[in-house]
Amino acid sequence: MSYFTSVKDNPEINNIIMLFARIFAGISMIMLHGLPKLMLLLGDKEIQFFNFLGIGMKATLILAIIIELICSFLLIIGLFTRGAALVLASVMFIAAFVVHFSDPFSVRETSLLYFTIFALIFTFGPRYFSVDRMISSRRDSAW
């Protein structure tokens, strides 16, 4: 009971929760955003997508697919975690405040939730269960 009333962190719980957060956010980004966009690109329908920076709808769609698939995979395994989380948070910020700016909050909610999760992962890092930690501990050890 003291854990619930304490202001101290429990590193073991934090490590496990961050692992679950990275895996859940990465898999859901791939399954619910990256793969559907890939199907849109590979499909026969005309591409209707936000034209970010004037590079064209198809180029923007390809860029979004690459970011959402690769950065999400990196997030899941915990490799270049902070960089991947920053890129994904930026994409979600653009989705919430540029692409869906005039939409009601209920439409922007998903982008804002993803933005918050990726911002937290960027802030706190991958924690213990990650490739980043394995590389860091290997680099710090004396050969």
C-alpha positions in Angstrom: 0.0 0.0 0.0 2.9 2.4 0.6 3.8 2.4 -3.1 0.5 4.0 -3.9 1.0 6.8 -1.4 4.7 7.3 -2.0 6.3 9.9 -4.3 9.4 7.7 -4.8 9.9 5.8 -8.1 10.2 2.1 -8.4 12.8 1.5 -11.1 11.7 -2.1 -11.8 8.1 -1.0 -12.4 9.2 2.0 -14.4 11.3 -0.2 -16.7 8.4 -2.7 -17.3 5.8 0.0 -17.9 8.1 1.8 -20.4 8.7 -1.4 -22.2 4.9 -2.0 -22.5 4.4 1.6 -23.5 7.0 1.4 -26.3 5.7 -1.9 -27.6 2.0 -0.9 -27.5 2.6 2.5 -29.1 4.9 1.1 -31.8 2.6 -1.8 -32.7 -0.5 0.3 -32.7 1.2 3.0 -34.9 2.3 0.3 -37.4 -1.0 -1.6 -37.4 -3.4 1.4 -37.3 -1.5 4.0 -39.2 1.6 2.8 -41.1 0.1 -0.3 -42.8 -3.2 1.3 -43.8 -1.2 4.2 -45.4 0.9 1.6 -47.2 -2.3 -0.1 -48.5 -3.5 3.3 -49.7 -0.2 3.8 -51.6 -0.3 0.3 -53.1 -4.0 0.4 -53.9 -5.8 1.5 -57.1 -7.6 4.5 -55.6 -6.5 8.0 -56.2 -4.3 9.3 -53.4 -5.9 12.0 -51.3 -3.5 12.9 -48.6 -2.3 16.1 -46.8 0.3 17.9 -49.0 2.9 18.9 -46.3 5.5 21.5 -47.4 4.2 21.4 -50.9 6.1 18.2 -51.8 3.0 16.6 -53.2 0.4 14.2 -51.8 2.2 11.0 -52.9 5.6 12.1 -51.6 4.0 13.2 -48.3 2.3 9.8 -48.0 5.5 7.9 -48.7 7.3 10.0 -46.1 4.6 9.4 -43.5 4.7 5.6 -44.3 8.5 5.5 -43.9 8.4 7.5 -40.6 5.5 5.5 -39.1 6.9 2.1 -40.0 10.6 2.5 -39.4 10.4 4.8 -36.3 7.8 2.6 -34.8 9.9 -0.5 -35.2 12.9 1.3 -33.7 10.7 2.3 -30.8 9.5 -1.3 -30.2 13.1 -2.7 -30.0 14.4 0.3 -28.2 17.0 1.4 -30.7 17.6 5.1 -31.3 14.6 5.4 -29.0 14.7 9.1 -28.3 15.3 10.1 -31.9 12.5 7.8 -33.1 10.1 9.1 -30.4 10.9 12.7 -31.3 10.2 12.1 -35.0 6.9 10.3 -34.2 5.9 13.0 -31.7 6.6 15.7 -34.4 4.4 13.8 -36.9 1.6 13.5 -34.4 2.0 17.2 -33.5 1.6 18.1 -37.2 -1.3 15.7 -37.5 -3.1 17.3 -34.5 -2.4 21.0 -35.1 -1.9 21.3 -38.8 -3.8 18.5 -40.7 -6.7 18.3 -38.3 -6.6 21.9 -37.0 -10.2 22.7 -38.0 -11.6 19.3 -37.0 -13.4 18.8 -33.6 -11.4 17.6 -30.6 -12.7 14.1 -31.0 -10.9 13.8 -34.3 -7.6 15.3 -33.0 -7.7 13.2 -29.8 -5.9 10.2 -31.2 -3.1 12.3 -32.5 -2.8 14.2 -29.2 -2.7 10.9 -27.3 0.1 9.5 -29.5 1.9 12.8 -29.2 1.8 12.6 -25.4 3.0 9.0 -25.4 5.9 9.7 -27.7 6.8 12.9 -25.8 7.0 10.8 -22.6 9.1 8.2 -24.2 11.4 10.9 -25.6 11.6 12.5 -22.1 12.2 9.3 -20.1 14.1 7.3 -22.7 13.9 3.6 -23.4 14.8 2.5 -19.9 16.4 -0.9 -19.1 14.8 -3.3 -21.6 16.1 -1.8 -24.8 18.9 -2.2 -27.4 20.0 1.4 -26.5 20.8 0.2 -23.0 22.7 -2.8 -24.2 24.8 -0.6 -26.5 25.3 1.9 -23.8 26.4 -0.7 -21.2 28.7 -2.3 -23.7 30.3 1.0 -24.6 30.7 1.8 -20.9 32.4 -1.5 -20.0 36.1 -1.9 -20.3 37.4 -4.5 -22.7 
